[in-house]
Amino acid sequence: MKIDKIIQHIKDLDNRLGYVDNNLRYIKVIQALKYWLDKFDSQLSEEERLKGEFAAIYESYFCSGCGFSFYERVCNSILDYNYGNRPF
């Protein structure tokens, strides 16, 4: 299924983020992560986001109980990088 592959891409990129060793690799992985999160979001209807098969996964990426969601942290990392703050 297409959504399963998107979720796997997101998991793989999240894992790769732990192994980046320079600024270029960092921003490429973060940008790819945002792309696949946006793609995942666009593949689900409003009904599927709330009650569908992937509702729990959607909630884990896009909703937060406290602080920023995973998606918001990715977006904030891109903004922070664009403002000149480099992790390496």
Buried (B, 14 or more C-beta within 10 A) or exposed (E): EEBEEBBEBBEBBBEBBEEBEEEEBBBBBBBBBBBBBEBBBEBBEEEBBEEBEBBEBBBEBBEBEEEEBBBBBBBEBBEEBEEEEEEE
